[in-house]
Amino acid sequence: MVGSLRTGIIDTKNYTFYKEYSDIISGGAWQPSECVARQRVAIVIPFRDRQKHLEQLQYNLIPILKRQQLNFRFFVVEQNGNHTFNKGRIMNAAFLEARKFDDFDCFVFHDVDMMPEDDRNMYTCTDAARHMSPAVDKFLYVLPYTQLVGGVLSMKPDVFIAVNGYSNLYWGWGAEDDDMAARLQLKQIGIVRPPLTIGRYRMIKHSEREINPVKVRLYLLKTVKDRFMKDGLNSLEYKTVFVKLTPLYTHIMVDIGEPPRDANKITSLMAKK
Ligand code: BGC
């Protein structure tokens, strides 16, 4: 069964009119009634100011997850306040919070702007990490570089814990995913991918987030080996502002602190750890 890309942007007021949403349990959970689900999957979506994208993603993804007979729950995780975005921190926090809901077999970390184009791309986990989005329209449906794991990435909880989750040190756009790839490599955990004909996504255009300076990114990427076992899940400090069940997702708001005053002073970034 190929492709089910639905391009409509829906109005939240109309949620109840869509058949596929009528049986979604508050908090954005669902499981097949006619069989035992293949896996219990937490879909984690780091989020800031992209409501339309979120609606469009769920509109596209929910029918696919149902056809794949998965037991799933959506977690939309947001960073409290207006400080520079730190995707790694909020994904780590979402992992810890999600595990209070269920003993998930699989975590899928999903950018909100990535629209799946092919039903055959399974939202499940293998023993290796699975980079599910190797073929993105923005990159002309080819993998731009072999270590890329950004976009959509699935990992078993044991794998996520083994690599100590994401780094907490990347403030602003870029490279927290490259840091994850390095962690996986250091732990000798493989990265598998669906074929380019299946791992296809359309990326919705949006204005760029504040960028993490290249100098900082490069410095951090050079130091992954010495840092990763002490920078990540085990060093995350956060406060849960709220966890709310909305009709289509579990909404997690977390306070993760502020970036260092001068992000260019990369040595001071490390001195704190
Ligand atoms: C960044 C990654 C990003 C990739 C694709 C790289 O330069 O470091 O974070 O996912 O580009 O956009």
Boltz pocket constraint, residues with backbone or C-beta under 6 A from the ligand:
constraints:
  - pocket:
      binder: B
      contacts: [[A, 150], [A, 151], [A, 173], [A, 174], [A, 175], [A, 176], [A, 177], [A, 178]]
      max_distance: 6.0
